[in-house]
Amino acid sequence: MADAAIEVNSESLEGIFVDSGKALTNTMVDDLKSIKTNQKYTFKVESQERDLLLFEFLEKLVIEKDANQMLFSEFEVKINQTDKKFIVSAIAYGEHIDYDRHELCADVKAVTLHKFSLTQEKENWKAEMILDI
């Protein structure tokens, strides 16, 4: 069993989601540019906590990779807040894994809650996570 630690920084909350999605994929594929963006996967996740919203967003990407052999390199994210929860509406762009074209580095099995954090520091956001590979 192995782990990969990732830190992502962004000026916006939406940017943290986009960049975390890219970091997750980049853990699995050496070159994000090798992933064509001709297929889209639209999904929503909800959570009462902002950090768990990011966790659920990333888990959706891992599940889609495992269930349908999909890799994503571009993301559109919109985050809304109601009185009781946060909702992310996302579109992930990518394609099916092509073993001839995609240089695979690691197989991310899960995003772990161990040391998982999402914090706002002044005007910037920071996410830290450990991936089970």
N, C-alpha and C positions, 0 to 999 in steps of 0.2 A: 504494500500500500504506500502511496506517495501523495504529497500535497503540493499545491502551488499557491503562494501568497501573492495577492494583487492589491495594489493601491491605485485608486483613480481620483483625480482632482478635476473639478470643473467650476465654472463661474455660475452655472445654473443647475437646478435640480434635474431638469430634463436632460441636460448635458451629462450628468452623472449616469443616468440610465443608458443613454446612447453609448457613452464611452465604456461603461461596464459591460455592455453587450459585446462591444468590439473586443475588449480585453478578454472576455470569456472565449470568444471565437478564436482570438489570436493565440490563446493557450493551446488550442487544438490544431490550428493550421498556421504554418510558418508565414505565409504571405496572404493577408486579407484581400489584396487586389486580385488574387487568383480565383476568388469566389464571384461568380456572375450574380447580378441582382435581378434576374429575369422572373423570379417567382416571389410572391409575397404571402406572408402569413400574418393575418390580422387577429389580434387577441386583446383581452382586457384582464386585468387582475385587480383585486381589491384587498385592502387591509386597513385595520384600525391604526396601525403604526407605519410611519414612513419608511423605516429601515426594513420592515418585513415586506413592504410593497416592492422594494428593490430585490429582496431575496426571492419573492414569488415570480417576479419578472424574469430573473435569471434562470430560475428552475424551469419555467415554461420553455426557455430556449434549449435547455439540456434535454427535457422530455421530447421536444420536437426532433432533436438530433437523434435520440435513441429510437423513437417510434417511427420516424419517417426518413431518417438519414439526411436531414437538412442541416445546412450550415448558413449562417447569416452574417453579412458584413456591413449592412447599412440599416439604420433604424430611424423611424419617426415616432416620437413619443409626446403624448399630451397628458398632463397630470391635473386632475381635479380633486377638490376637497369638499366634502359635505360635512354636516355636523358630526357625523360619527365615523367617517372613513375616508380614506384616500383611494382614488381610482386612477389607474394608468390605462390609457388606450394606446395601443402600440401597433405599428406595422413594421415587420422585419422583412428585409429583402435579402434573398440569397438563392441557393440552388441545392440540389441533391449532391451528396458527396461523390466526387469523381476521383477515384483512387489513382488514376493516371495523371491528373492535373493538380490535385491538391496534395501538397506535401504535409502529411499529418504528423504532428509532434506528440500529442498526448490525447487520451480519451478522457474528457471530463465526465466523471460519473455523477457528481453532485456538487452543489454549492453547500458549504457547511455553515452552521450557525456559530461554530467555534470562532471567536474573535471577529465576528461579522459586525460591522458598524457603519453607520451613515451619520455624518455630523456636518453641521454648518459652522464654519469658522470665518467670522466677519462676513465678507461678501462671497466667499467661496464654499464649495461643498467638497467633502472628502468621503470616499467609501473605501473600506478595507474588508477583504474577504479571503477565505482560504477555500480552494477548490480541491475536491477529492479526485485524484487522477489515478 
